[in-house]
Amino acid sequence: MSRPVVHLPERAHAGRLRLPLAALMLAGAVALGGCTETRFAAPLGDNIETCDTRWKGLWLDADDSATPQGASGLFVDAGCQVEVLDQPEPGGPIKRLHVPVNFVHDRGNDYLVVSDAQLKGLVELPAPHAVSPAPEKSFFFVRYRVAGDSLELYDVDSARVAKLVVDDTLRGTVNKTTSELHVWVDGDRAQMLDLVRKHPIFSAKPTTTLKRSRLGLAEYERSMTKPPPKPPRKQPPAKH
């Protein structure tokens, strides 16, 4: 028997949170503050790493040239700390936001795993919808592909995962309105890994594509920010 979809009452919301580069794998891929999200009850398996050396360097949004609205990209330093670059005002100072990210490699595929607990202080994130009692943690997944100087990010296809839940292929809940879709997938670490092995739950095309920059971070920041205005020149005193 198919699992019924729980329909939430319609409600107004403030719209999508503005995060740099859609917080790359977080806002688009994780739909932070947005209308669609899929959360998982456990991370992807036990072999979770804190670094993928292929990520080191400066990565810029491949679409920035078409819509130059300030800096957007990410920088991964020598210690593998991922920082999202945000420039609220074009020409203004660039903010660097540390995003805790974990990496999983399995059968030739690469994934990002982010816990909602790791995002506290970065963004206001409510507890998973219609899950009681609320879990201490939930997780977001993103598939990625590094090809030369390109980094492709693939979101979870929430509609596809919702159908798997409704059809009882996966354990979880689906909460849907005309404008929102919230999917919860239950299970342990081994079941999450089995899920991504058996089901094509990610988008077929990259949701975000980043290009590796030849610039260093300091050089890029200088190129994107305006120098402070010079103080007005003092006029010599008038002669009498």
Secondary structure, DSSP 4 states (H G I P E B T S, - for coil): -PPPPEEPPP---------GGGGTTTTTTT-TTSSEEEEESS-S-S-EES--GGG-EEEEETTTTTS--S-EEEEE-TT--EEEEE-SSTBSPPEEEE---EEEEETTEEEEEEEGGGGTTTS--PPPTT-SSPPS--EEEEEEEEETTEEEEE-B-HHHHHHHHHTTSS-EEEEE-SS-EEEEE---HHHHHHHHHHS--B-SS-SEEEEE-SS-HHHHHHHHBPPPPPPPPPPPPPP-
